[in-house]
């Protein structure tokens, strides 16, 4: 097992455990995250399973966090997000900025039918569904089954399919995009009893604000599975749709579409973004910046043989598969699926600070002990990316890149010192780092009234051997 090395002096953003495995075996998996700027709130979704097994998925659940109130509401079961006799999986939320409509797409799979059974037999028992909300996720519509009207007879050519998982996006044109992948049936052997399939990523899209939906052509190759999309603005004013997908080939696959997801070009292997055995879901999110129009951040486990040590990577030129820098490991230990969200933190008298939220699976014994939430700024990301390429690793330096001026932390984003998050958002005590990684006794943790970066100095001003520590960034991210 080989880890893709990060820098030797580790710094981790603070985190909150939002969903924890229960004593009766109920497990929470497959996180999806959405930030709603209108209400300054996060919506955290995931699957509630009777056990960690995919075949034991059951319902979808949600927690809502209000950023400036620094409070997470209790978990609720999304009771309308289901079809009778089916299990709900792969939450994929997206928000229509033009109409204020929030969509939660998901798949509904018949009973406990496994994916492997569908792949071997070619008998597709998966449905495409969504629910919607017009009040920022407070109430939800009944489920709508789109399978027949959107996929139609093409369903016969797919052994099975799924969404994302994780967030969808909206383009500047208003088009809504839901990332997806399908196992295309290549041929059937043994009188139809054995099915040979190949997975391909694609997306569902709507140009009518969700009233009608279609799907585009899939990435021709190589094999691509779970995926997410980013709309990338280019220097010449044009735009491309960037797809980053899981692959069983040892590294990620990326593909571009020049027509907003209707057709994808041949995919490319991204050698710098390695996959563990059998692959793992990863998340991408794009954001505007001061140099090239769109940068992209990516989160994924950093080990090559096991799902462990969640890392964050940065690409300044996402069209180039060799442009990735990183990783900055934000969690050490077993970790798996994640979902990223981009947000801007306003500051009085100063430019907004670019920040990212990450909802990810992690634990101490397995990667599925809990789903945690963290926030970090672009300033922190750039400051913690490796500066030197280390022999034998895929770590790439972010050469001569300084954080832009608008990545400085705002000074007024901290809650009052007497504002504490609810007790049920605290992670278990065994998530503390080992005692030998604590800062010296004369080092005091920052108070809630301090700014995001009051202890984060430019790299040249830090001690060379910085101790591991966690730091409160907001009331939504607090470790007991």
C-alpha positions in Angstrom: 0.0 0.0 0.0 1.4 3.3 -1.0 0.3 6.7 0.1 0.6 9.8 -2.2 2.6 11.9 0.1 1.5 15.3 1.4 3.7 17.7 3.4 5.3 16.4 6.6 3.9 19.0 9.0 0.2 18.3 9.0 -2.6 20.8 9.6 -6.2 19.8 9.5 -9.3 22.0 9.3 -11.8 21.5 12.1 -14.7 19.2 11.5 -18.1 18.2 12.8 -19.6 14.7 12.7 -23.1 15.1 11.2 -24.1 11.4 10.8 -22.8 8.6 12.9 -23.1 4.8 12.6 -25.6 3.6 15.2 -25.2 0.7 17.7 -27.9 -1.4 15.8 -25.8 -1.3 12.6 -27.7 1.5 10.8 -25.0 3.2 8.7 -24.9 6.6 6.9 -23.2 6.6 3.5 -22.8 8.5 0.2 -22.8 12.2 1.2 -24.1 15.0 -0.9 -23.7 18.7 -0.1 -25.3 21.9 -1.3 -24.7 25.5 -0.2 -27.6 27.9 -0.6 -26.3 31.5 -0.7 -29.7 33.1 -0.4 -30.3 31.6 3.1 -26.6 31.2 4.0 -27.3 27.5 4.7 -25.9 24.1 3.9 -28.0 21.1 3.1 -26.2 17.8 3.9 -27.8 14.6 2.4 -26.9 11.0 2.6 -28.2 7.4 2.5 -29.5 5.7 5.6 -28.6 2.0 5.3 -29.5 -0.9 7.5 -25.9 -2.0 7.2 -22.9 -0.7 5.2 -23.9 -2.9 2.2 -25.2 -1.2 -0.9 -28.0 -3.8 -1.0 -29.1 -2.6 2.5 -29.7 1.0 1.5 -33.1 2.2 2.7 -34.0 5.9 2.8 -32.5 9.4 2.3 -31.9 11.7 5.2 -30.9 15.4 5.5 -29.5 17.9 8.0 -29.6 21.7 7.5 -26.9 24.0 8.8 -27.3 27.8 9.0 -23.8 29.3 8.5 -24.1 32.6 10.4 -26.2 31.1 13.2 -23.6 28.3 13.5 -26.3 25.7 14.1 -27.2 22.3 12.6 -30.8 21.2 12.8 -31.6 17.6 13.7 -31.6 14.9 11.1 -34.8 14.4 9.2 -35.9 11.5 7.0 -37.0 12.6 3.5 -40.1 10.5 3.5 -41.3 11.5 0.1 -38.0 10.5 -1.6 -38.9 6.9 -2.2 -40.9 4.6 -4.4 -42.9 1.8 -2.8 -40.9 -1.4 -2.7 -37.6 0.3 -3.7 -34.6 1.6 -1.8 -33.4 5.2 -2.3 -29.8 5.8 -3.2 -27.2 8.2 -4.7 -28.6 11.6 -3.6 -27.8 14.4 -6.1 -29.0 17.9 -5.1 -29.0 20.9 -7.4 -30.5 24.4 -7.2 -32.1 26.5 -9.9 -30.9 30.1 -9.3 -33.4 31.5 -11.8 -36.5 30.0 -10.2 -35.4 29.3 -6.6 -36.3 25.6 -7.0 -34.3 23.0 -5.2 -34.1 19.5 -6.7 -33.0 16.3 -5.1 -32.4 13.6 -7.7 -31.9 10.0 -6.6 -32.2 6.4 -7.9 -34.8 3.9 -6.6 -33.7 0.3 -6.8 -36.2 -2.6 -6.5 -36.0 -4.4 -3.1 -32.6 -5.5 -2.2 -31.5 -6.3 -5.8 -27.7 -5.8 -6.0 -25.8 -3.9 -8.7 -23.9 -7.1 -9.4 -27.1 -9.0 -10.1 -28.2 -6.4 -12.6 -24.8 -6.4 -14.3 -24.7 -10.2 -14.7 -28.3 -10.6 -15.8 -28.8 -7.4 -17.7 -32.1 -7.0 -15.8 -32.3 -3.3 -14.9 -34.5 -2.6 -11.9 -33.4 1.0 -11.2 -35.6 4.1 -11.6 -34.7 7.8 -12.1 -36.5 10.0 -9.5 -36.5 13.4 -7.9 -38.3 15.5 -5.3 -38.3 19.3 -5.2 -38.6 22.2 -2.7 -39.6 25.8 -3.2 -38.7 26.9 0.3 -34.9 26.2 0.6 -35.5 22.6 1.7 -38.0 23.0 4.5 -40.7 21.1 2.7 -40.5 18.6 -0.2 -42.8 17.5 -3.0 -43.9 13.9 -3.6 -41.4 11.8 -5.7 -41.6 12.0 -9.5 -40.5 8.9 -11.5 -38.8 10.1 -14.7 -37.6 6.7 -16.0 -40.2 6.1 -18.7 -40.5 9.7 -20.1 -36.8 10.5 -20.0 -34.9 7.2 -20.5 -37.6 5.3 -22.4 -36.6 2.2 -24.3 -32.9 3.0 -23.9 -33.3 1.4 -20.4 -33.1 -1.9 -22.2 -29.5 -1.1 -23.3 -28.4 -0.4 -19.8 -27.8 -3.2 -17.3 -28.1 -0.5 -14.6 -27.4 3.1 -14.0 -26.9 5.6 -11.2 -26.4 9.3 -10.5 -23.4 11.3 -9.3 -23.4 10.9 -6.5 -23.2 14.4 -5.0 -24.1 17.8 -6.3 -25.4 18.7 -9.7 -24.7 22.1 -11.3 -26.4 24.9 -13.3 -24.8 26.6 -16.3 -24.9 30.4 -17.0 -27.5 29.6 -19.7 -29.8 28.2 -17.0 -29.3 24.6 -18.1 -29.5 22.1 -15.2 -27.1 19.2 -15.2 -27.3 15.9 -13.2 -24.1 13.7 -13.4 -24.8 10.1 -14.1 -23.3 6.8 -15.4 -24.7 3.7 -17.0 -23.5 0.2 -17.6 -24.1 -0.3 -21.4 -24.8 -3.9 -22.4 -22.1 -4.9 -24.9 -23.4 -8.4 -25.5 -25.1 -11.4 -23.8 -23.6 -14.8 -23.7 -24.9 -18.3 -22.7 -28.4 -17.7 -24.1 -28.8 -14.4 -22.4 -27.8 -15.6 -19.0 -24.4 -13.8 -18.9 -24.2 -10.0 -19.6 -21.0 -8.2 -20.6 -21.1 -4.4 -19.8 -19.0 -1.3 -19.9 -19.6 1.8 -17.7 -19.8 5.3 -19.3 -20.4 8.6 -17.6 -22.9 11.2 -19.0 -25.4 13.7 -17.7 -29.1 14.4 -17.7 -30.0 18.0 -18.5 -32.9 20.4 -18.5 -33.3 23.7 -20.4 -36.8 24.3 -19.0 -36.0 24.7 -15.3 -36.8 21.1 -14.5 -40.1 20.8 -16.4 -38.5 18.4 -19.0 -35.3 16.4 -19.0 -33.1 14.7 -21.6 -29.8 12.9 -21.5 -26.7 13.4 -23.7 -24.2 11.0 -25.2 -21.8 9.2 -22.8 -18.0 9.6 -22.6 -16.9 7.1 -25.3 -14.0 5.8 -23.3 -12.1 4.8 -21.2 -14.4 3.2 -18.6 -15.9 5.9 -16.4 -18.3 5.4 -13.4 -19.3 7.8 -10.6 -18.7 11.4 -11.7 -19.2 15.1 -11.2 -19.2 18.1 -13.6 -17.7 21.6 -13.6 -18.4 24.4 -16.0 -15.0 25.8 -17.0 -14.7 29.4 -18.4 -11.7 29.9 -20.6 -9.4 32.8 -21.3 -11.0 33.4 -24.8 -14.5 33.7 -23.3 -15.6 30.3 -24.4 -16.8 27.6 -22.0 -16.4 23.8 -21.7 -18.0 21.3 -19.5 -15.5 19.3 -17.5 -16.3 15.7 -16.3 -14.2 14.0 -13.6 -15.0 10.3 -13.1 -14.1 7.3 -11.1 -12.4 4.5 -13.1 -11.3 0.9 -12.4 -8.0 1.7 -14.3 -5.9 2.9 -11.4 -6.5 6.7 -11.9 -9.3 9.1 -12.6 -10.8 9.8 -16.0 -11.6 13.3 -17.3 -13.6 14.3 -20.4 -14.7 17.5 -22.0 -17.9 18.6 -23.7 -18.0 21.6 -26.0 -21.9 21.7 -26.1 -22.9 21.7 -22.4 -23.1 17.9 -22.0 -24.8 16.8 -25.2 -21.7 15.1 -26.4 -18.4 14.3 -24.6 -15.0 13.9 -26.3 -12.9 10.8 -25.6 -11.8 10.7 -22.0 -8.2 11.0 -20.7 -6.5 9.2 -17.9 -5.4 11.6 -15.1 -2.2 9.9 -13.9 -1.7 12.4 -11.0 -5.1 11.5 -9.5 -4.7 7.9 -8.5 -7.5 5.5 -7.5 -7.4 2.8 -4.8 -8.2 -0.7 -5.8 -11.6 -0.8 -7.5 -11.7 3.0 -7.4 -13.6 5.4 -5.1 -15.9 8.4 -5.6 -14.4 11.8 -5.6 -15.8 15.4 -5.9 -14.9 18.4 -8.0 -16.1 22.0 -7.7 -15.1 25.0 -9.8 -14.8 28.7 -8.9 -13.7 32.0 -10.5 -10.3 33.5 -9.7 -8.0 36.3 -10.5 -5.7 34.6 -13.1 -7.5 32.1 -15.4 -11.3 32.2 -15.4 -12.0 28.9 -13.6 -9.9 26.8 -11.1 -11.1 23.4 -9.9 -10.8 21.7 -6.5 -10.9 17.9 -6.1 -11.3 15.7 -3.0 -10.5 12.0 -2.8 -8.7 9.4 -0.6 -4.9 9.6 -1.2 -3.8 6.0 -0.8 -3.4 3.8 -3.8 -4.5 0.5 -2.3 -7.0 1.5 0.4 -9.5 4.2 1.1 -7.6 6.3 3.5 -6.4 9.9 4.2 -8.8 12.2 2.4 -6.9 14.8 0.3 -7.7 18.0 -1.5 -6.1 18.9 -4.9 -6.1 22.1 -7.0 -5.9 22.6 -10.7 -5.4 26.0 -12.3 -5.9 24.6 -15.9 -8.4 21.7 -15.5 -8.3 20.9 -19.3 -4.7 19.7 -18.7 -4.6 16.3 -16.9 -1.1 17.1 -15.7 -2.1 20.4 -14.0 -3.1 19.0 -10.6 -1.2 20.1 -7.5 -1.6 18.3 -4.1 -2.7 16.7 -2.1 -3.3 18.5 1.1 -4.6 15.8 3.5 -7.5 17.2 5.5 -8.3 14.0 7.3 -5.9 11.2 8.4 -7.5 7.8 8.7 -10.0 5.6 6.9 -12.1 7.8 4.5 -14.1 7.3 1.3 -16.8 9.3 -0.5 -16.9 13.1 -0.3 -18.8 16.1 -1.8 -17.5 19.7 -2.1 -19.3 23.0 -2.1 -18.0 26.5 -3.0 -18.9 29.6 -1.1 -17.8 33.2 -0.5 -17.4 34.6 2.9 -18.3 38.3 3.0 -16.2 40.7 5.1 -16.9 44.3 6.0 -14.6 46.6 4.1 -12.7 43.7 2.4 -13.2 41.4 -0.6 -15.0 38.2 0.0 -12.9 35.2 1.0 -13.2 32.1 -1.2 -13.9 29.0 0.8 -15.0 25.4 0.4 -17.0 23.0 2.5 -16.5 19.2 2.4 -18.9 16.5 3.5 -17.0 13.2 3.7 -17.1 9.6 5.0 -14.5 8.8 7.6 -13.8 7.0 10.8 -11.2 5.5 13.1 -11.8 1.8 12.4 -13.6 2.0 9.0 -14.3 4.7 6.5 -18.1 4.3 7.2 -18.2 5.2 11.0 -19.5 8.7 10.3 -20.0 11.5 7.8 -18.1 14.7 8.8 -18.3 18.3 7.7 -15.3 20.7 7.3 -14.7 24.2 5.9 -11.4 25.6 4.7 -10.5 28.7 2.6 -8.6 28.9 -0.6 -5.9 30.6 1.3 -5.5 27.6 3.6 -5.6 25.2 0.6 -2.8 27.0 -1.3 -0.8 27.4 1.9 -1.0 23.7 2.7 -0.3 22.2 -0.8 3.1 20.5 -1.0 5.8 22.9 -2.2 8.3 20.3 -3.5 7.9 17.2 -5.6 9.0 14.2 -3.5 10.8 11.2 -5.1 8.5 8.3 -5.7 5.3 10.1 -5.2 2.7 11.8 -7.3 2.8 15.0 -5.2 3.2 18.0 -7.5 4.2 21.5 -6.3 2.1 24.5 -6.8 4.9 26.5 -8.4 5.1 30.2 -7.5 1.4 30.4 -6.9 0.4 32.9 -4.2 -3.1 33.1 -2.9 -5.0 36.0 -4.5 -5.9 39.0 -2.4 -9.5 38.0 -2.1 -8.6 34.8 -0.3 -7.7 36.6 2.9 -9.9 35.6 5.8 -12.6 38.0 6.8 -12.4 39.2 10.4 -16.0 39.2 11.3 -17.2 35.7 10.4 -16.8 34.1 13.8 -19.7 33.6 16.1 -19.8 35.0 19.7 -17.7 33.0 22.1 -20.8 31.8 23.9 -22.3 30.3 20.8 -21.9 26.5 20.8 -23.0 24.0 18.2 -25.6 21.4 19.4 -24.2 18.5 21.3 -25.2 16.0 18.7 -22.8 17.4 16.2 -19.8 16.5 18.2 -17.6 13.7 16.9 -16.7 10.8 19.2 -13.8 11.4 21.6 -11.7 8.8 19.8 -11.3 11.2 16.9 -8.8 13.3 18.7 -5.2 13.1 17.4 -2.7 11.2 19.4 -1.3 12.9 22.5 2.1 13.3 20.9 0.7 15.5 18.2 -0.7 18.2 20.5 0.7 21.7 20.4 3.0 22.8 23.2 1.2 23.7 26.4 1.7 27.4 25.9 -0.2 27.3 22.6 -3.8 28.3 23.2 -6.5 27.3 20.7 -8.2 30.3 19.0 -11.4 31.5 20.5 -14.7 31.7 18.6 -14.3 35.5 18.5 -11.1 35.2 16.4 -11.0 35.3 12.6 -10.7 32.2 10.4 -7.0 32.7 10.0 -5.8 34.4 13.2 -3.2 31.7 13.7 -2.6 30.9 10.0 0.5 32.8 8.9 2.2 32.8 5.5 4.4 29.7 5.2 7.7 31.6 5.6 6.5 32.9 9.0 5.6 29.5 10.4 7.9 27.3 12.5 9.5 24.7 10.3 8.2 21.9 12.4 4.6 22.9 12.8 2.7 20.7 15.2 -0.6 19.0 14.3 -3.6 20.9 15.4 -7.2 21.6 14.6 -8.7 25.1 14.6 -12.3 26.2 14.9 -13.4 28.0 11.7 -17.0 28.5 12.5 -19.7 27.1 14.7 -20.6 24.5 12.0 -17.1 23.0 12.3 -16.3 22.2 15.9 -14.4 19.3 17.5 -14.8 18.5 21.2 
